[in-house]
């Protein structure tokens, strides 16, 4: 078995309190974290998952997939299937003819790895119902290849298609057989496929955080490691790893946050700590910090949170690294100092055991100064609505502990005809929509989290709610699995009406849960 030896952080000179400060900083900023793994001097000093995530939960790694695709390309070059300076059009003649733009014909595999294609954006998003690979060769280019960096996910997708074309199997299976089996990569990991059967090489990897850490470790060792069978092997060409993890392309203009303006290699980002980053949308990060011989992996969902990834970078760099500089090295310490370090580690583990995706809460120093303060207690207004409606013969229910309100909805694009909400401050609350004779129900807690399967899409989720004001309920459902993201509901209650705002933060689906609904109490 390929496993990292586990030691307490203080045994590798890392103050346990510094790790706790990372966790607390992320919690303070309301960042929905899913995992944090830290490897120091090739030893695992911290590994924790936020419930309901577990160590073996497969997670959508989004653009970390690109780094895997680049590695598959490297493996194929080892087999002399092609050269990085070959023209990509030569391998897809079915999509190229005399009308193909010269910029597309001159584009090389190296250009694509470096994100210096002739496209300024992802080509298959022009029309996702048509062949995704073909779009790369038919969408009009914007500039000469090999020049300007633009984040073009379709480049990784076509490289993945190339890998599958030449290997005769799906890309991840090929990588497992050639390389990943030597680190016991998860057997149930897989790549999500596009509508035409090609693995989504730019964002489709489903794997565990530990899988990503193992992959990051291989790269940090320039491809040469002692494998699961005890044999030392070169799994990747050293020259390729050094080039892929170096600063080749400028990202100053297009980098979304400061930590992603440090440059780009080949499907791998640079960082300001002299290392590199495997980057995936939403906080999927594999961070190399060579000056500390440290690797850090996070999974999260920062989608919809402006600068959310930067919050993760800052929490790690400012707390974990800063405190390591200032703290004495603790290896071999004895007496009171050792006792203190051990106590801090026990405190860290106790705190980490409580980690879970939290229900929404008001931001720190929230400016609202109204009378309503308790976010997690059902406001008196709801009781008043129930009593008033009951007195007038309305269709409401209450057993003293929970309240159920029924609303007829105005015509809307989602086709929802009725909305029913049951509120229970101490158990499971529900939000239900009727659509063409079907009822779609979302379970949530008020001040707690509830797990279930999201309606229509049958995707696991965990959801919680809070009262941001005495008549405003906010519910957030965190999606788990291939569709990492979230669906948000804001309900504004009046004596006889409810206004609902729905927002989905997810790339492809859940369009039914976008926009506004207007309901009247029945």
URKAUR-V366540 format. One record per residue. N is the residue number from 1. RES is the residue in one letter. PSI is psi in whole degrees, 0 to 359 (none if undefined). Layout:
n=(N,N)
res=(RES,RES)
psi=(PSI,PSI)
This chain:
n=(1,2,3,4,5,6,7,8,9,10,11,12,13,14,15,16,17,18,19,20,21,22,23,24,25,26,27,28,29,30,31,32,33,34,35,36,37,38,39,40,41,42,43,44,45,46,47,48,49,50,51,52,53,54,55,56,57,58,59,60,61,62,63,64,65,66,67,68,69,70,71,72,73,74,75,76,77,78,79,80,81,82,83,84,85,86,87,88,89,90,91,92,93,94,95,96,97,98,99,100,101,102,103,104,105,106,107,108,109,110,111,112,113,114,115,116,117,118,119,120,121,122,123,124,125,126,127,128,129,130,131,132,133,134,135,136,137,138,139,140,141,142,143,144,145,146,147,148,149,150,151,152,153,154,155,156,157,158,159,160,161,162,163,164,165,166,167,168,169,170,171,172,173,174,175,176,177,178,179,180,181,182,183,184,185,186,187,188,189,190,191,192,193,194,195,196,197,198,199,200,201,202,203,204,205,206,207,208,209,210,211,212,213,214,215,216,217,218,219,220,221,222,223,224,225,226,227,228,229,230,231,232,233,234,235,236,237,238,239,240,241,242,243,244,245,246,247,248,249,250,251,252,253,254,255,256,257,258,259,260,261,262,263,264,265,266,267,268,269,270,271,272,273,274,275,276,277,278,279,280,281,282,283,284,285,286,287,288,289,290,291,292,293,294,295,296,297,298,299,300,301,302,303,304,305,306,307,308,309,310,311,312,313,314,315,316,317,318,319,320,321,322,323,324,325,326,327,328,329,330,331,332,333,334,335,336,337,338,339,340,341,342,343,344,345,346,347,348,349,350,351,352,353,354,355,356,357,358,359,360,361,362,363,364,365,366,367,368,369,370,371,372,373,374,375,376,377,378,379,380,381,382,383,384,385,386,387,388,389,390,391,392,393,394,395,396,397,398,399,400,401,402,403,404,405,406,407,408,409,410,411,412,413,414,415,416,417,418,419,420,421,422,423,424,425,426,427,428,429,430,431,432,433,434,435,436,437,438,439,440,441,442,443,444,445,446,447,448,449,450,451,452,453,454,455,456,457,458,459,460,461,462,463,464,465,466,467,468,469,470,471,472,473,474,475,476,477,478,479,480,481,482,483,484,485,486,487,488,489,490,491,492,493,494,495,496,497,498,499,500,501,502,503,504,505,506,507,508,509,510,511,512,513,514,515,516,517,518,519,520,521,522)
res=(X,X,X,X,X,X,X,X,X,X,X,X,X,X,X,X,X,X,X,X,X,X,X,X,X,X,X,X,X,X,X,X,X,X,X,X,X,X,X,X,X,X,X,X,X,X,X,X,X,X,X,X,X,X,X,X,X,X,X,X,X,X,X,X,X,X,X,X,X,X,X,X,X,X,X,X,X,X,X,X,X,X,X,X,X,X,X,X,X,X,X,X,X,X,X,X,X,X,X,X,X,X,X,X,X,X,X,X,X,X,X,X,X,X,X,X,X,X,X,X,X,X,X,X,X,X,X,X,X,X,X,X,X,X,X,X,X,X,X,X,X,X,X,X,X,X,X,X,X,X,X,X,X,X,X,X,X,X,X,X,X,X,X,X,X,X,X,X,X,X,X,X,X,X,X,X,X,X,X,X,X,X,X,X,X,X,X,X,X,X,X,X,X,X,X,X,X,X,X,X,X,X,X,X,X,X,X,X,X,X,X,X,X,X,X,X,X,X,X,X,X,X,X,X,X,X,X,X,X,X,X,X,X,X,X,X,X,X,X,X,X,X,X,X,X,X,X,X,X,X,X,X,X,X,X,X,X,X,X,X,X,X,X,X,X,X,X,X,X,X,X,X,X,X,X,X,X,X,X,X,X,X,X,X,X,X,X,X,X,X,X,X,X,X,X,X,X,X,X,X,X,X,X,X,X,X,X,X,X,X,X,X,X,X,X,X,X,X,X,X,X,X,X,X,X,X,X,X,X,X,X,X,X,X,X,X,X,X,X,X,X,X,X,X,X,X,X,X,X,X,X,X,X,X,X,X,X,X,X,X,X,X,X,X,X,X,X,X,X,X,X,X,X,X,X,X,X,X,X,X,X,X,X,X,X,X,X,X,X,X,X,X,X,X,X,X,X,X,X,X,X,X,X,X,X,X,X,X,X,X,X,X,X,X,X,X,X,X,X,X,X,X,X,X,X,X,X,X,X,X,X,X,X,X,X,X,X,X,X,X,X,X,X,X,X,X,X,X,X,X,X,X,X,X,X,X,X,X,X,X,X,X,X,X,X,X,X,X,X,X,X,X,X,X,X,X,X,X,X,X,X,X,X,X,X,X,X,X,X,X,X,X,X,X,X,X,X,X,X,X,X,X,X,X,X,X,X,X,X,X,X,X,X,X,X,X,X,X,X,X,X,X)
psi=(139,107,148,137,140,130,161,145,323,338,342,23,19,123,122,327,331,324,318,323,325,310,317,323,320,320,319,328,9,39,120,92,152,331,159,123,137,124,126,127,41,18,139,112,349,136,110,151,143,117,140,7,146,172,331,10,122,138,140,120,1,234,355,335,326,322,325,319,317,322,322,320,316,319,322,328,328,329,3,35,332,175,150,339,8,154,129,328,333,337,356,60,339,344,3,137,193,337,355,136,140,326,324,320,331,352,133,166,322,317,318,318,325,3,39,58,190,9,141,356,178,119,325,347,350,320,97,358,352,164,117,320,316,324,329,331,350,336,135,132,164,341,170,135,159,11,281,137,126,138,101,94,334,334,313,324,319,322,323,317,322,315,318,327,318,336,339,12,175,153,315,323,319,315,323,316,320,334,308,338,336,351,18,50,146,127,334,4,155,174,131,142,155,174,350,12,4,134,137,89,345,344,12,2,127,112,176,159,324,325,315,320,318,317,316,320,316,313,321,338,17,30,352,118,167,120,181,335,7,359,134,129,153,101,338,153,129,321,325,313,316,321,317,328,12,177,103,318,144,135,19,322,323,351,126,332,162,320,351,24,17,358,172,143,250,95,23,135,161,161,168,3,18,12,205,167,130,117,133,141,142,8,17,108,138,106,125,128,84,327,340,1,51,140,137,132,133,149,148,186,86,7,134,357,107,126,18,320,324,326,320,311,311,319,320,309,317,325,308,311,319,316,331,324,321,340,146,149,135,2,130,8,157,175,217,323,318,321,320,316,318,322,318,322,319,320,320,314,321,318,317,330,344,358,131,158,123,154,159,151,163,143,154,139,35,137,352,130,20,181,334,124,330,102,335,15,137,124,159,333,320,317,321,319,316,312,318,316,320,320,331,12,20,163,76,158,150,137,17,339,330,161,138,126,137,135,138,128,143,161,137,160,338,345,20,128,324,155,132,132,128,125,127,114,344,5,217,123,158,148,118,140,135,131,112,47,354,149,125,119,135,119,142,161,154,102,8,178,145,139,144,196,127,133,154,314,349,46,134,147,166,136,146,160,167,159,109,336,176,347,15,118,131,128,134,126,121,120,142,136,218,331,59,127,202,156,131,143,130,119,124,110,136,169,322,4,163,137,129,132,126,137,126,136,85,141,320,319,195,27,335,337,45,134,198,149,144,125,152,131,134,none)
